[in-house]
Amino acid sequence: MAKHKMKTIKTAAKRFKVTKNGKIMRNHSNHSHETGKKSSKVIRRLRPKGQVAKSRVRRILRMLGKA
């Protein structure tokens, strides 16, 4: 008998993207609201995607249904 398919956790799918090379990218926090009081330098620094820590990769891949 076949095993059950693993379901994707949708909240994780919206937050993380897996690159071609297998890295998991995420958005930085504090970039979405109340940006008027933050300096342009801070906003610029938060703009590029960040990479998820190695210790969390396995758990996030499992949430995305790719492990």
C-alpha positions in Angstrom: 0.0 0.0 0.0 1.3 3.5 -0.9 2.3 6.0 1.7 0.3 9.2 2.0 1.5 12.2 0.0 3.1 15.0 2.1 1.0 18.2 2.1 2.7 21.5 1.6 2.3 23.9 4.4 0.9 26.9 2.5 2.2 29.6 4.9 5.7 28.3 4.3 5.3 28.2 0.6 4.4 31.9 0.6 7.4 32.9 2.7 10.3 30.7 1.2 11.6 30.1 -2.3 14.0 27.3 -3.2 16.7 28.4 -5.7 18.0 26.3 -8.6 21.0 25.3 -6.5 18.9 24.3 -3.5 19.3 27.4 -1.3 16.3 28.6 0.6 15.7 32.3 0.3 13.5 34.4 2.6 12.5 38.1 3.0 13.9 40.2 5.8 11.6 41.2 8.6 10.7 44.9 9.3 10.5 45.8 5.6 6.7 45.7 5.1 5.3 48.5 7.2 6.1 51.6 9.1 8.9 52.3 6.7 8.5 56.1 6.9 10.4 56.3 10.2 13.2 54.0 9.0 16.1 55.5 7.1 16.7 54.8 3.4 19.8 53.0 4.4 17.9 50.5 6.5 15.2 50.0 3.9 17.9 49.3 1.3 19.7 46.9 3.5 16.4 44.9 4.1 15.6 44.8 0.4 17.7 41.8 -0.9 16.6 38.3 0.0 18.4 36.6 2.9 19.4 32.9 3.0 18.0 30.6 5.6 20.4 29.2 8.2 21.7 25.7 7.7 20.1 24.6 11.0 16.6 25.4 9.7 16.9 24.1 6.1 15.8 20.6 6.8 12.7 21.7 8.6 11.7 24.2 6.0 12.2 21.7 3.1 9.9 19.4 5.0 7.3 22.1 5.3 7.5 22.7 1.6 7.0 19.0 0.8 10.5 18.6 -0.7 12.2 16.5 1.9 
